[in-house]
Each structure stands twice: as C-alpha cells, then as structure tokens.
C-alpha cells in the first residue's frame, strides 16, 4: 500500500534510494510469507483430525535465508524509522501521503 506508489515516477516524494532503505528486504519477507500461506492453505485443504501445522512453521521460518532476511530487516529498522521521521518533518507531501 505504501511502497508501490512511492516508486511510481509521478509520486516521487522521496528519492528512490530512501524508499529502498525504508522498505529494505520487505519484498523478500513478503515472499517468505506467501510461500508459507501456500503451504498452509494446502494443508488446510486436506485437513483431517490428525493434521498439524507446527512443522510448516518450522520448515518455513527456520531456513537460514529467512533468518538472514529478517535479521537484515531488523538491523535496518532504526535507520528506516529515522528516515521516515526526517522525511515527515522535511517533506509535507510525504506526511500527507502517510495520512
């Protein structure tokens, strides 16, 4: 809801580098969750009394790639929030966009 419009040329409120920093690794996190949702939907579609979903969580979120993506996102979070705060103060159009 927020990243796509900011990347469109007619909405360049922030430069692309800042937009990428704010949304650092969000696309990869979304992909991880999309894959999890597909696995979960498949399991639910074949549900019976013996089905469980714990293994899906373990299989989906214990991979080193997923852990690295989340670690990168978390390590960048303070920087992203600082960029957002600064942009809200210096660019009224960005604050309006968020509202």
Secondary structure as UniProt FT lines:
FT   HELIX           3..7
FT   HELIX           9..11
FT   HELIX           16..22
FT   TURN            23..25
FT   HELIX           26..45
FT   TURN            49..50
FT   HELIX           54..61
FT   HELIX           64..90
FT   HELIX           92..98
//
